[in-house]
Amino acid sequence: MELYQLIYEDLTHLGGPMGSEYTTESNFGFFTSVRKAQSKAENYHSQHSAEKIAWRKDGDFWRSQDLGYAMFYVIEVRVEG
């Protein structure tokens, strides 16, 4: 079975003095389809901006463009039961 994990990467700590910059990641949950995970990211992003998310497939995961404050990643996770 495949699930799709939505990762939120916080970029708000970038742009400071060299050596002090960092990003953090948060798990926004697991979904039964890529589209459901992307929809969750788009709903969250719509609270911060009217800009649409452009999704790009990079290898075996999907990612958003750099949104200035964050990036989103959708990663396929195989689950054996």
Secondary structure, DSSP 8 states (H G I E B T S, - for coil): -EEEEEEEEE-TT-SSSTTS---EEEEEEEESSHHHHHHHHHHHHHTT-S-----EEETTEEE----SSEEEEEEEEE---
